[in-house]
């Protein structure tokens, strides 16, 4: 622009030079006064932000990430509770006092009923150690218990106690939930871990969309600012040339129209920047306090192609959907097993041995107990259920078949999506290279046209066309850059892999 002004000075006469000096001085004074006035007004704060910084922050602060992190914590706690339930458990059970005074009916030897008043305190205390056997579904229990009965109506007391008793309960052919929990709960934790990584990737993808919404708005702002400055300078030159009779009134009005349009576009773009900034603050869970964001335009950072074989291997190893369908398939198998066993034959074996004694005094309970042995076998055999077991088993088997088909289609759909993205990735890389070259050439053409118009070598229509072509290709470059980074973010979300740093996403 300095060269343009210099050539204009050289081409004008002395009178024109003096007029221009006075004009520039007046413009400088007006600008200084306007700046001082605006300095007293409140201007919104501006914060610069990069795509990488926004993606990293969103992958930690987005609401979906917080929810996935809570789900992972819940899965860890559930697994910890299950593992704790497989360790020996010690319980103290007590019922004291257990006092009651009432009347009750007593059947006599001749069948008549007599009512008798009773006043008792029947207290109990016991210590129980229990161990679950997850592999078989059995329960092993070691206990010590003591019961005391005080009969106030007859003024006597008695003790009944078991100093030590070991019992074992083992269901045969029954459904064993602990065996399935041992397989399902670690799988659920792994699914939750992958879902957290997927939530971070999804938040980064959403952040990419919002970032390029901000890029588009800021791009319009910068184009409007550039056009406004250029049109101000061109309008000043045009006024001088119109005064010298070198251009007609139509060209002057056209330049004034271009300047006014640029000012309007700048206001519209600033409104879009504010809306895009507010959307980003909302994603991050932060209040919007009229603080505008200025994006730093990212460059292409993935220098090598992404191999399809490696990407497929990463996706199959890391996507939560593939592990989740395996979990649902296992849950369907569990339901089939539960229905078949709950409605089928069952044998329960219970055995215990230990010591027991009742006496009027407490000491003999522990010094001279009697042996105790109990063995019990309970058999349940369904004979007629009118097809209930068959129907429910078939329903569970049908659900299992559907789950397997869903798993197959989920894997197929993910593979297709990945291959499509890889093809888009190859194309968008080439497109970005061409868009960059076209943008630079359009900018160079505009600068040449601007200088030529100032020197009077081309008409205004050609300058306007060059400006429109520059703006169009600046927007096209931003759109291609958006497609580049969104395609990369989709690839990273699908594979949960950071190809730039060659590391798991989010680590």
N, C-alpha and C positions, 0 to 999 in steps of 0.2 A: 504493500500500500504506500510506503514511503516513496518508492520509485514512481508510482502513478502520480502522486502529488507533485513530485519533483518535475516530471515531464509536463504536467499541467501548468506548473509555474513557468516553465521555460516557454510554453506555447502561448501564454497570455501576455497582454501588455501591462504596462506599469499600473494603469488604473485598475485593471482586474486584480493585480497582485495586492494592491492596497485594500481593495474590497474584501479579498479573501483573508488577509491578515486580520482586518477588523472582525470579519465573520468568525474566524477561529477563536479570536480573543473573547468575543461575546459568548460563543459556545462553551469555552473553558470556564468562564464566570458562571454561566447558567448550570453547568455540570457540577461545579464546586458547591453552588448554593443548594442544588438538589441533593447532593451527597450529604451535606451537613444536616439538611432537613430529615433525610431518611435515617441518619445515624441516631436521631433522637427517638425514632420509632422502634418498636420491638420487632426484631426479625427472628424467624424460627431458626433454631439450632440445626446444624447440618453435621451428620456423621458419615464418614466414608466406610464402606463395607465391601468386602470381596466375596466372591462366590464360595470359595473354600471355607472362609470364616463362617458364612451364613449356614452352609451345609453342616459344618461341625457343631454349631450352636443348636441348630434345629434337631439334629440327631440326639441331642441330650435333653432338650427342653420342650419338645413338642408333646402335646397331650397324649397322643397315641403311644409315644415312647414311655411316658410315665406309667400309663396303664399296662403296657407290656412288661415293664420292670416290676410292677406290683404283682402281675401274674406269675412271673418267674420266682419272686420271693415267696408267693403262696405255694407254688409247686415245691420249692425247696423245703418249706416248713412242713408240708404234707408228707414229703418223703422222710424228713427227719422224725416226724411223729410216728410213722409206720416202723422205721428202724428202731425207735425207742420201744414200740409195743412188742418187739421180738425179744427184748431183754427181760430178765426176771423182774417181776413187779411185786412190791411188798405193800400190803394193805392192813390197816388196823380197823377192825369193825367192833363197835361197842353199842350196847343198848342198855343204859343205866342212868337214872332209875327207870324201871318199867312197872310202875305202881298202878294198881287199879283196885277199887272196891265196888262191888256190884252184886247182883243176884243172878243166878243162872238156873236153868232147868236141869234136873237130874232124873233120868229114867230109872224107875225102881225095878226090882226083880219081877214084879207082877205086871209090868208094862205101864203102870201109872207114872205120872210126872209129878215130881216134888220140886219146889223152889228152895234154893239154899243160898244164903249170903256167903260171899267169899271176899277175902281181902289179901291180896298177894302183891309181892314185888319180885318179878321174874327178870333178873338182869343177865346180860350176856356180854362177853368180851372175847375177841378172837384175833389171831395174827395169821395172815395168809400170804404165802409166797407162791406166785403163779408164773409159769413159763409156757409161752405159746410155742408150738412146733409147726412152723410155717410149711415145712415140706409135706407133712401128713395131715395137718389140720387138727391135730390133737392138742390137749391141754394137760400139763403136769402141774400138780399143786401140792404144796407142803403146808400143813396148818397145825396150829395149836389153839385150843378153844376151851373156855370154861363158862359154865352156866350155874347160877345160884338162884334158888327159889326160897323166898321167905313167906310162910303161911301164917299171917298174923291172927287169923281166926282160930287156928289150932296151936299157935305158939310153937312152931317148929321151923326148921330150915333144912335144906338139902343141896348137895352139889352134884353136878354131872359134868365131867370134863374129859377131854382127849389131849393128853400132853403132847402127842405127836401123831400125825396121820399123813401118809403119802398116798395120793390118789391120782389116777390117770384116766382120762376120757378120750377115746379115739373113735370118731365116726368112720365107718367104712362105706364106700360107694357114695359118699355125700359130696356136695359142692364145697370146695376149699377156696374161699375168697382170698386168703393170705397168699396162696401160691400165685394167683393172678396179680394181686397187688405188687408182689415182688417183681413181676415183669413189667407191669404197666406204669407204676409210679416213676421209676427212673426214666422211662421213655417219655412220660409227660414232662419231666424236668428238661430233658433234651429238646423236646418240642418247644417249650417255653423259652429256652435259650435261643433257639433259632428264630422264634417269633420276635424276640427282642431285637435281634440283628435285622430281621426283616422290617420291623417298625422303624428302626433307625434309617434304613435304606429308603423306606417310603417317605419318611420325613425329609430326608435329603433331596428326594425327587420333588416333593412338593415345594421345598425351599428353592429348588432350581427353577420351577415354573414361576414362582413369585419373584425371584431375583430377575428373571428376564422380563417379567411384567414391569419391574422397576427400570430395567435397562431400556425397554421400549419407551417408557414415559420420559426417562432422562435423555434418551436419544432425541425425542421430539423437542425437549427443552433446549438441548444444545444446538439442534438444527435451527430452532426459532431464534435463539440468541445470536447464532452466526448470521442468519439471514437479516436479523434486525440491525446488527452492526454494519453488515455490508450494505444494506439498503439505506441506512442513515448516511453513510459515506457517499454512496452513489447519488442519493437525492441531493446532497449538498453540491456535488459536482454538477448534477443536472440543472440545479437552479442557476449556477454560474453560466453554464452553457446556454440555458434558455435566455438569460439576460443578454448574452452575446448574440442571440439569434441563431445558434447552431443546432438546436433541436426544436421540435414543435411542442405545442401545449399538451398534445395527447401523450407523448413520451413522459412528460413531467407528471401528469396525472397518474399514468400507469405506475411510475416509480413510487408516487405517494401511496397508491393503493397497495403496492407490494409491501411498503413499510408498515402501513396500518395492519395488513393481514399478518405480518410477522409478529407484531405486538400482540394481536389477538391469539395467535398460535402459542406464544410464550405463556400467556395467562392460562390457556387451556392445558398446556403441558405441565405447568407448575401444579395445577389441580390434580392431574393424573399422577404426578410424583408423590403428592401427599397421600392419595388413595393407596398407591402401591406400598408406600412406607407403612401406612397403618395396617395393611394386610400382613406384612412381615412381622410387625410387632405382635399382632394377634397370634400368628403361628408360634412365636416364641413365648407366648404367655405374659407379655409385658404390656403395661398401659401405654397408649399413644398420647404423648404430650406435645403434639405439633412439632416433633423433632423429625426433620426430613433426613432421608438416607441418600447418599450419593454412591452409586455402584462403581466399582473399578472393573472396567471391561476386561474379561478374562481372555487369555490366549489359548490356543490349542496346546494341550499338555501331554496327550497320549501320542507318543511318537511311533509306536509299533502297532502292527495289526494284532487283533485278538483272534487267536486260533479257535476254530469251532470245537475241536476235540477237547481242548483244555477248558473252554467255557462250559461245555456240556458236563464235563466231569465235576467242575466246581458247583454247578447248579444241582446236580444229582446228590452231591455230598452235603449241601448246605441249605437248600430250600426247606422251610418248615412244612410246606404243603405235602411234600413227598413223605416226610416222616409222620405227619399227622394222619395220612391215609393208612399208613402201616399201623398206627395206634388204633384207628377206628376198626381196622380189620381184626386186630387182636381183641378189641372190645366185643366185636361181633362173635368171635370164637368163644369168648368168655360167656356170652349170653347163651350160646348153644349148649355149652357145658353145664351152665346153671340150670337151664330148663330140663335137660336130660336127667340130671342127677336129683334135682329137687322133686321131680315127679316120678322118679324110678324107685327101685328097691333100695332099702337102707338098713344098715346094721350099725348099732351103737354099742361099743364095748366100754364098760366102766369097771375099774378095779381099784381097790384101796386096801391098805393094811396099816395097822398102827396100834395104839394103845387107848383104852377107854376105861372109865371107872365112875361109879356113882356112890356117894356116901354121905353120911350126916356131917362128916368133918372134911376139911380141905386137904389135910396132909396125905391121906391114903390115895388120893387122886394121882399124886406124883411119886409116892414112895412104893406103892403096890398096885400099879394099874393092871388091867386085864388085856389079853390080846384081842385084836379086832381084825376080821378079814371079810371083805365084801367083793363079790364078782357078779356082774350083771351084764347080760347080753340082751339087747332089744332089737327085734326084727320088725321092719315095716315093709310089707309087700303089697303094692297096688294090684288089685284084681280087676276092678271095673271102673274106668274113669270116663267112659263114653267118648273116647278119642281126644281128650284134653291134651294129654302129653304129646300125641302125634301131631296135633294141630299147632301147638306152641313150638314144638321142635322144628316143624316145617317152616313156621314163620321166622324163627331165629336163623335157620339155614338160608332162607331167601334174603334176609337182611345181610347175611355174610356174603352171599354171592353179589349183591348189589354193591357192597363196600369194595369188593375186589374190582368190579368194573369201574367204579368211580376212581379207584387208585390208578387203573390203567389209563383212563382218559385224562386224568390230571397230569400224569407224566407225559402223555402224548401232547397235550395242549402246551405245557411248559416248554417242551422241546421245540415245538413249532414256533412259539413266540420268540424263543432265543435265536433260532436260525433266521427268522425274519429280521430281528434286531441287528444281527451280525451283518446281514446284507445291507440294511439301512446305514449301518456304521461305515461300511466300505464306501458307499455312495456319498454320504454327507461329508466325509473327509475330502473327497475330490471337489465337491461342490463348494466347500469352504475355501479351498485354495483359489478357485476361480472367482468367487465372490470378493475375496480380498484384493485380487488383481484389478477387477472391474471397479471396485470402490476407489482405489488409488488413482486409476486412470480418469474416472469421472471427476475426482477432486482436482486433478491437474488440468483437465479440460475447462473446468469452471474458472480456475485462477487465470488461465490464458484468456478466456472470454471476458472476464471482468476487466483485465488490463486492456484488452483490445477495445472494449466499449468505451472505456475512459478516454482512450486516445482517439475515439471516433471512427475506428476501423470496421466495426460491425454494428448492425442495428440492435435495438433493445430486445426485439423478439428472439434473436439468437442467444443473447445473454440469459433471458428468462428460461429458454429451453435448456441451456447448460446448467442453470441452477436447479431446475426441476429434475434433470437427469442425475445430478449429484445427490440431491435429497433422496430420490428414489433408490439409488444404489447404496446409499448409506443405510437406509432402512432394510434393503435386501440383505446387506451384509449382517446386520444385527439379527435378522430373522434366521439366516443360515447358521450364525453362531449359536442362536437359541436351539435350533434343531440339533446341532453338534453336541451341545452339552446335555440336552434332554435325552438324546439317544444314549449317550454315555451313562447318564444317571439311571436310565432304565436297565442298561446292561449290568451296572453295578448292583441295582436292586434285585435283578433276577438271579445273579450269581452270588450275591453277597460278598463280592470281592472288589478290592480297590486296585484297579489295574495301573493306576499312576504310581502308587507306592509298592505295588506287588505284595499286598498284605490283606488279611481278612478285613472286611469293611467294619469300620467303627473301632478298630484297635490301633 
